[in-house]
Amino acid sequence: MNVFSFIIGVVMVGLAIFAIEAQKLLTSVIMLSAMGLLSVILFVIMKAPDVAITEASVGAGLTTAIFLLSLRKLKRADVE
């Protein structure tokens, strides 16, 4: 399991760097959401299901929804 955790950690770092360097905001939001979902997997591996459920609902779900709604509002403001 340590190797699997290490691989997930490396992928998370890669996603974070990609989210920072992405040219489009939507790509950054998607990468941050994927990073949150991978952290849920790590929490399950570490036997912390309560933290995993909270991260899945708030970190990956609600935060992503707020970011996407904000992006939609920004695009409407750019048109006007």
HELIX and SHEET records of a PDB file:
HELIX    1   1 ASN A    2  GLU A   21  1                                  20    
HELIX    2   2 LEU A   25  ILE A   45  1                                  21    
HELIX    3   3 PRO A   49  THR A   54  1                                   6    
HELIX    4   4 GLU A   55  LEU A   62  3                                   8    
HELIX    5   5 THR A   63  VAL A   79  1                                  17    
END                                                                             
